[in-house]
């Protein structure tokens, strides 16, 4: 049985990671700490709810950029799968490959769930808003994919001052 980590809480420092990004580069969370970051975990490329979630962030991408916020998506998918997903849905932000599930475990989103009556392990859809100092400012567990980007934008506008 996989190890279940406790999910970090709001106001905790976000756990760092090093993962392969969809552009082929190795990236770490610390590289994104000069401005706010939306970090969303999702189970699977091309699953209907995950397509909706990624496309919701895609459709609001320019609004995030205008307020100085970056977006990263993380799943257990491979680089090849991410590349195809990005091409098919015109995703403008990086997707990260957590194929060994270390980041998902550190964020406490790799959990058991019931699927078609069977217990399986996988990523629980969760979004973290992280400020420019690396502190988790908001956690959105189980977000509704449609309209979620607007909820995240609203939270950031109301609670995180724009970077200078």
C-alpha positions as CSV (number, residue, x, y, z in Angstrom):
1,X,0.0,0.0,0.0
2,X,1.5,3.4,-1.0
3,X,2.4,5.8,1.8
4,X,-0.1,8.6,2.4
5,X,1.4,11.9,3.3
6,X,-0.5,14.6,5.2
7,X,-1.5,17.4,3.0
8,X,0.2,20.7,3.7
9,X,-2.1,23.4,5.1
10,X,-2.8,26.9,4.1
11,X,0.1,29.2,5.3
12,X,2.6,26.3,5.2
13,X,5.5,26.6,2.9
14,X,4.8,24.7,-0.3
15,X,6.9,21.5,-0.6
16,X,9.6,21.8,-3.2
17,X,10.0,19.4,-6.1
18,X,12.0,18.7,-9.2
19,X,10.0,17.4,-12.1
20,X,10.2,17.1,-15.9
21,X,8.2,19.8,-17.6
22,X,6.3,19.5,-20.8
23,X,9.0,21.5,-22.6
24,X,11.6,18.8,-21.6
25,X,13.3,20.9,-18.9
26,X,13.7,19.9,-15.3
27,X,12.0,22.5,-13.1
28,X,11.7,23.0,-9.4
29,X,9.1,24.9,-7.4
30,X,11.8,27.3,-6.2
31,X,12.2,28.6,-9.8
32,X,8.7,30.0,-9.6
33,X,8.9,31.9,-6.3
34,X,9.3,35.3,-7.7
35,X,5.6,35.8,-8.3
36,X,2.4,34.0,-7.3
37,X,1.7,30.5,-8.7
38,X,-1.3,28.3,-9.3
39,X,-0.3,24.7,-9.0
40,X,-3.1,22.3,-9.9
41,X,-2.9,18.5,-9.6
42,X,-5.1,16.4,-11.8
43,X,-5.4,12.6,-12.4
44,X,-5.2,12.0,-16.1
45,X,-4.7,13.7,-19.4
46,X,-7.8,13.4,-21.6
47,X,-10.2,12.4,-18.8
48,X,-13.3,14.5,-19.4
49,X,-13.1,16.4,-16.0
50,X,-9.4,17.0,-16.4
51,X,-9.8,18.3,-19.9
52,X,-12.4,20.8,-18.6
53,X,-10.1,21.8,-15.8
54,X,-7.0,22.4,-18.0
55,X,-9.1,24.2,-20.6
56,X,-10.7,26.4,-18.0
57,X,-7.2,27.6,-16.9
58,X,-6.3,27.9,-20.6
59,X,-9.3,30.1,-21.3
60,X,-8.3,32.4,-18.5
61,X,-4.6,32.2,-19.0
62,X,-4.2,35.9,-20.2
63,X,-6.0,37.1,-17.1
64,X,-3.6,35.3,-14.9
65,X,-0.6,36.6,-16.9
66,X,-2.0,40.2,-16.6
67,X,-1.9,40.0,-12.8
68,X,1.5,38.4,-12.7
69,X,0.5,34.8,-11.9
70,X,1.9,31.6,-13.4
71,X,0.1,28.3,-13.8
72,X,1.5,24.8,-13.6
73,X,-0.4,21.5,-13.9
74,X,0.9,18.2,-12.4
75,X,-0.2,14.7,-13.1
76,X,1.4,11.2,-13.2
77,X,1.4,11.3,-17.0
78,X,4.5,10.9,-19.2
79,X,6.2,13.6,-21.2
80,X,4.8,12.2,-24.4
81,X,1.3,12.2,-23.0
82,X,1.6,15.8,-21.9
83,X,3.0,16.9,-25.3
84,X,0.0,15.3,-27.1
85,X,-2.5,16.8,-24.5
86,X,-0.9,20.3,-24.9
87,X,-1.1,20.1,-28.7
88,X,-4.6,18.8,-28.8
89,X,-6.1,21.4,-26.4
90,X,-3.7,24.3,-27.0
91,X,-2.5,24.5,-23.4
92,X,-0.3,27.6,-23.0
93,X,1.3,26.6,-19.6
94,X,3.7,23.9,-18.5
95,X,2.5,20.5,-17.4
96,X,4.8,18.6,-15.1
97,X,5.4,14.8,-15.1
98,X,5.1,13.3,-11.6
99,X,5.5,9.7,-12.9
100,X,7.0,8.5,-9.6
101,X,4.2,10.3,-7.6
102,X,6.7,11.9,-5.2
103,X,5.3,15.5,-5.6
104,X,1.7,14.2,-5.4
105,X,2.5,12.4,-2.2
106,X,4.4,15.4,-0.7
107,X,1.3,17.5,-1.4
108,X,-1.0,14.9,0.1
109,X,-3.1,14.5,-3.1
110,X,-2.1,10.9,-4.0
111,X,-4.9,9.0,-2.2
112,X,-7.1,5.9,-2.4
113,X,-10.4,6.4,-4.1
114,X,-13.2,4.2,-5.2
115,X,-13.6,3.7,-9.0
116,X,-16.3,1.4,-10.3
117,X,-16.6,-0.2,-6.9
118,X,-12.8,-0.9,-6.7
119,X,-10.3,0.8,-4.5
120,X,-7.6,2.4,-6.6
121,X,-4.8,4.9,-5.9
122,X,-4.5,8.1,-7.8
123,X,-4.4,11.9,-7.7
124,X,-7.2,13.7,-6.1
125,X,-7.9,16.9,-8.1
126,X,-6.6,19.8,-6.0
127,X,-5.4,23.3,-6.7
128,X,-2.9,25.2,-4.5
129,X,-2.4,29.0,-4.7
130,X,1.2,29.8,-3.7
131,X,2.5,33.3,-3.1
132,X,5.8,34.7,-4.2
133,X,7.4,33.7,-0.9
134,X,6.5,30.0,-1.4
135,X,3.6,30.0,1.1
136,X,0.4,28.2,0.4
137,X,-2.3,30.8,0.5
138,X,-5.3,28.8,-0.6
139,X,-6.1,25.1,-1.2
140,X,-9.1,24.2,-3.4
141,X,-9.9,20.5,-2.9
142,X,-12.1,18.7,-5.4
143,X,-12.7,21.8,-7.6
144,X,-15.6,21.8,-10.1
145,X,-13.6,22.0,-13.4
146,X,-15.9,24.5,-15.1
147,X,-15.6,27.9,-13.4
148,X,-12.7,27.0,-11.2
149,X,-10.2,29.3,-12.9
150,X,-12.6,32.2,-12.1
151,X,-12.7,31.2,-8.5
152,X,-8.9,31.1,-8.3
153,X,-8.6,34.5,-10.0
154,X,-11.1,36.0,-7.6
155,X,-9.2,34.7,-4.6
156,X,-5.9,36.0,-5.9
157,X,-7.3,39.4,-6.8
158,X,-8.8,39.7,-3.3
159,X,-6.0,38.3,-1.2
160,X,-2.6,38.5,-2.9
161,X,-1.1,41.9,-3.9
162,X,0.2,42.0,-7.5
163,X,4.0,41.6,-7.8
164,X,6.0,44.8,-8.2
